[in-house]
Amino acid sequence: MVKKNLGDLSDTDLTNLTQQALTLDQLYGIDMNETLRGVNALMKQYGLTAQETMDYIVKGTQNGLDKTNELGDNLSEYSGKFAQAGYSASEYFQALGERACGRRI
């Protein structure tokens, strides 16, 4: 599933990202496929590595960004619009945090 969504990764990146996606699923009940779709979208829109993107998702989840259980889905659907509007990935997550949690992430 990770290779299908993210393409060619080193063995180390593949192992790390798979473990992180599984951990998010186990600890927070986040659908792994949706998380990976969100990672893919952020990589394409912002030119981030898979690991940089996963770091944003993990930190955001730990800080309450997935209250509606749709963070990965929202990232895959709206990251392009935020990128086109000139938001950096960091600014995009700050906006998500302010909207979802009332605080900066």
C-alpha positions in Angstrom: 0.0 0.0 0.0 2.9 2.4 0.8 4.6 1.7 -2.5 1.4 2.1 -4.4 0.7 5.5 -2.9 4.2 6.9 -2.7 6.2 5.2 -5.4 9.8 4.4 -5.2 11.3 4.8 -1.7 14.5 3.5 -0.2 14.1 0.4 1.9 14.7 2.6 5.0 12.1 5.2 4.1 9.6 2.4 3.1 10.1 0.7 6.5 9.9 4.0 8.5 6.8 5.3 6.7 5.0 2.0 6.9 5.7 1.9 10.7 4.5 5.4 11.2 1.3 4.9 9.2 0.6 1.7 11.1 1.2 3.5 14.4 -1.2 6.3 13.5 -3.7 3.7 12.6 -3.3 1.8 15.8 -3.0 4.7 18.2 -5.4 7.2 16.6 -7.6 5.0 14.4 -6.5 6.9 11.3 -7.1 5.0 8.1 -3.7 4.1 6.7 -4.7 4.5 3.1 -6.1 8.0 3.7 -2.9 9.0 5.5 -0.8 7.8 2.5 -3.0 9.7 0.1 -2.5 12.8 2.2 1.3 12.2 2.2 1.3 11.8 -1.6 -0.7 15.0 -2.1 1.6 17.0 0.1 4.7 15.6 -1.6 3.3 16.6 -5.1 2.0 20.0 -4.0 4.9 21.2 -1.9 7.9 19.1 -3.2 8.4 17.6 0.3 9.9 14.2 0.9 7.7 11.4 2.1 9.3 11.6 5.5 8.9 15.4 5.8 5.3 15.1 4.9 4.7 12.2 7.4 6.4 14.4 10.1 3.8 17.1 9.5 0.9 14.5 9.7 2.3 12.9 12.9 2.8 16.3 14.6 -0.6 17.5 13.4 -2.3 14.3 14.7 -0.6 14.6 18.0 -1.9 18.1 18.3 -5.5 17.3 17.5 -5.8 18.0 13.7 -7.6 14.7 13.1 -10.6 15.4 15.4 -13.0 14.5 12.5 -11.0 11.5 11.4 -10.5 13.1 8.0 -7.0 14.6 8.1 -5.6 12.5 5.3 -8.7 13.0 3.1 -8.6 16.8 3.7 -4.9 16.9 2.8 -5.4 15.0 -0.4 -8.4 17.2 -1.4 -7.3 20.7 -0.3 -3.5 20.8 -0.3 -3.5 21.8 -4.0 -5.8 24.7 -3.4 -3.7 26.0 -0.5 -0.5 25.6 -2.5 -2.1 27.5 -5.4 -3.1 30.3 -2.9 0.6 30.6 -2.0 0.6 28.9 1.4 3.7 26.9 2.4 3.2 23.5 3.9 3.9 25.0 7.3 1.4 27.8 6.8 -1.2 25.2 5.6 -0.8 23.2 8.8 -0.9 26.3 10.9 -4.2 27.2 9.2 -5.6 23.7 9.8 -4.5 23.9 13.4 -6.1 27.3 14.0 -9.4 26.1 12.4 -9.5 22.7 14.1 -8.0 23.4 17.5 -8.0 27.2 17.8 -4.2 27.2 18.2 -1.1 27.1 16.1 0.5 23.8 15.4 
